[in-house]
Structure formats: C-alpha cells, structure tokens
Amino acid sequence: MSDLGHPRPHPTDPARRGSIGVAIRDSEVAALDARGIASVASRLDGVVDYWVLGSQRSAPAVDPTVVTAIAARYTARLGYVVAASVHRDHPYNLARRLLSLDHATRGQLGWLATDSDPAIGFGTTGDSWTDHRLGPDHTSAAIGAVRALWRSWPLDSVVADRKRGIFVDTERVTAADVDDRYRIAGPLPLPGPRQSAIPVFGRGIGPTSDGNPDVVLSEIFVELRDHPVVHVNALDDLTLPDAADGQLLTVSLGALDDAVAAVRHHRKQQGDPPLAPTLRARLGLPTPPALDLDARRRIFPTAVPVAGRV
C-alpha cells in the first residue's frame, strides 16, 4: 500500500513537463457522429497527451471503445484513456478488447479502471461473473487479472523468422494462471501491447501492488509514493503544483478550442519537447521488469524450425 502525504522519487524525467489530458462530457460525445468525433480528435492531436472517454457515463451511451476506434484513424500523437469496469465485462473479455485497441491506436491506449459502470450494469451492485460486491478491492483484483493476461503472450515473441520457419517463439507464451477472485488460465488469443505495458489509470491505490493503477486521478493535491498523480481540474490554471504530475481538464465541446489554444500557449512557454510516440512514454512511466519465464507455466512445446513456415 502506498502512503499518502510522504515525499516520493518523481517517476518521470525532472526536465519533462507534466502530462495534460482532456475529458469532455460523455453526453456531448454521445451526440457526435463519426465526422464530429474525428474533428474533436484532430483538434486534440499533438496538443494534449490523452483524451479520457466514458468516465461519466450514467445512462446507456456510445461505448468509449467505439469512439476510440473511430478517432484513432485521424490521430498520431493522441492517447485514448478508456473507462471500463468488470461490472458486467469479464476480465478476459476486457483485456482482449483493450489490447486490440492498443494495437489499433499504435500504442496510444490507456485504461481507466472504474469500480462500476452504471451505463451497462442494469442496476446491479455485484460482479456479474463472481457475485463479488463491486468496490476498490474488487477493481484491484480485476486490474491484476487483466495485467496477467496482457503479459501472457509478449509481442516480441512474434519473431516471424522465415529462415528457420518460426513465426512465434512459443516458449515465451505462458499461462496467466489467475486464481484470486477470478480463475483464468489464459493466455489471450493475441500478442501483448504495442507499448511496454498499457497504462492503467484509477482513483485510488489498491491492496496489492499488481492491482494498483499506474496513474492516480485526484481532485485534491496529494502525494503518493511511487505513483504519478494527475489533478482533475477545470481549465483555469495550467501551472502544476509540486504535488501533481499532470492535469486532467474537464471541458465542454463549446470550450474545446479555447482549451486547445490555452494548452498550446502553455507548452510553448514551457519549451516542451516533441510528444513521445506512445502514451506510456508521454506519461513518463517506467518499463515494467521482464517476466521470469521459469516461474510461469508454459502453454506450448518449443517451436521446431521448419515445422511452421511463415
């Protein structure tokens, strides 16, 4: 458990500016057609680090993953932080869907792990798959399960070696073997993230390290040991206090152009470097340690040369 109120080493490069994200009211996004979604994404691209989608859904609305799939066709340096919960989605399905989006966005995806999703929960207060009561502890277990699945098939195991006739280094494809609130063998049916790991956003710290978010959203200035904190704010002051590593600006569609202009001006004054190619890099998050393959259960026998030609 991380401690509140204690100084921590800054996880990002001290010379790097704090991240800036934007959240637009979900009711306004739901009213957009594909052309409107593309217009919003194009205006944000290369200016802010990410766009948060689906964090305020309280009634059935357009799925944030659908918005992301449309918008990503028109952007190159905009991250998409998709809010999703295990309220009704099983971690396996959630992990697969988010991973597919990370590939579709070329490493621009983040996940805002929420305790519930009223838009799809049909008034229920428990997990549809386990009957566990929803809440921070259950969300932490879900984060751990999803991360285990994302690690089950590393992207760099796809070697596509024509000379040896080996497409995938199968020794590196392992079981997830989740056995907590969920029991999931794994692996996923597609290789891991384009980023070293998909950034997970959350609103608090869970009971286990693997169930903790990478980035914490907070409406008050706090310090968390080893966790970047993004302050949720209106567009009034882009100067970051020492306690925050970034800001999430909540704006209406009508104020979007003013917000984009303010962020451009702020970053020009700060002399910011060009935006990094993936969302994880722009957030300044470290690369997770390599997996200990000897400690994980193998799924397939060793690949034999020529047995599976490319």
Buried (B, 14 or more C-beta within 10 A) or exposed (E): EBEEEEEBEEBBEEEBBBBBBBBBBBEBBBEBEEEBBBBBBEBBBEBBBBBBBBBBBEEEBBBBBEBBBBBBEBBEBBBBBBBBBBBBBBBBEBBBBBBBBBBBBBBBBBBBBBBBBBBBBEEBEBBBBBEBEBEBBBBBBBBBBBBBBBBBBBBEBBBEBEEBBBBBBBBBBBBBBBEBBBEBBBBBEEBBBBBBBBBBBBBBBBEBEEBBBBBBBBEEEBBBBEBBBBBBBEBEEBEBEEBBBBBBBBBEBEBBEEBBEBBEEBBEEEEEEEBBBBBBBBBBBEEEEEEEEEEBEBBEEEBEEEEEEE
